[in-house]
Amino acid sequence: MSIPVKLIVGLGNPGSDYANTRHNAGFWLVDQVAGDLRASFSSEKAFSGQVASARFESGQVWLAKPQTYMNRSGACVGALARFYKLVPENVLVLHDELDLMPGQVKIKQGGGHAGHNGLRDIQSVLGSPGFWRMRIGIGHPRTLGLAQQVADFVLHPPRRDELAAIDSAIDRCRAVIPWMLTGDFARATAQLHRDNPA
């Protein structure tokens, strides 16, 4: 077993204007996980975000939705990590991923940020890329046959078929979160990757 996840952070942009956009897939998933853990979010100014806590068999778990914009997500993550004395390996970040098609999802630890501004800021604030990521596929405008620029694409809602695929992926993510909370990343990764659509 590895170091268990203690902090789950969903990435997105705050406000109703962004609620249904592709860039908010991390918010969608963390809301579902909070429901699964019977935890409710409350605004915490000291942590620049909405924060929830839950008891799990491995101990206390925190969930967060940064309420800065995406490119400042690290303010929330860094404040929580410092306050609760968490190492990067305790942190799981849920985020949208252009390089995966809708319906696909992958778990990875470490690595680069691939131009994702939320990941870039978190990596900078934590001083390490060693946190875990759950990458929720939203597709890329080119692979989906769209003429949109990436910046415009991520700030629009997915089309109906894409949303159905993303919702299915989110359900599969929820099923493996308990293993990540106990540090059984191999089992979580194997199941999630096995069930990816081709």
C-alpha positions, 0 to 999 in steps of 0.5 A: 500500500502507498500513502493514502489520499487525504485531500481530494480537489476538484478543479473548475471555475466558480460561478453559474456562468461556468457551471456546465462548461467542460473545464468544470468536470473536476467540480462535477466529480468532486460534488458526486464524491462528496455525496458518496461520503455524505459530506457537504461543502461550506465556503472557507475564506481562509482556504480560498475555496469550498471545503468539506470533510468526511470520515473514512476508514483510513481517517479524516478526508477533506474535499475542496473546490477552489473558488479562485479561477482555474489558474489560481487553484494552488492557493486553495490546495496549498493552504489546505496542505499546509494547515493539515500537514499533507504531503503532495502524495496525499493529494488527488486532483480531479480535472478535465483532460483534453488528451482523452476522449469523453468517456475515458479517464486515467489515473496518474501520479506526477508528471507535467501539467500539459498546459493545464493552468490549474495543474501548473499552479498547484505544482508551483505551490506544492513545490512538487509534481508528486500529487495524484491526478484523475484525468477526466476526458473531455476530448479536443476540438480537433479530435471532435471535429470542431473548429473552436480554439481550445480556450473557447472549447473548454469554456463551453458545455459538452454536446449531449453525447459527450456529456453522457460519456463524461457522466459515465466516466464520472460514475466509474471514477466514484467507484474507485475513489475508496481504494485511493483513500486507502492507498490501493492505487494499483487496484483503482488504476487497473479497474478504471483503465480496464473499463475505458472505452476504446 
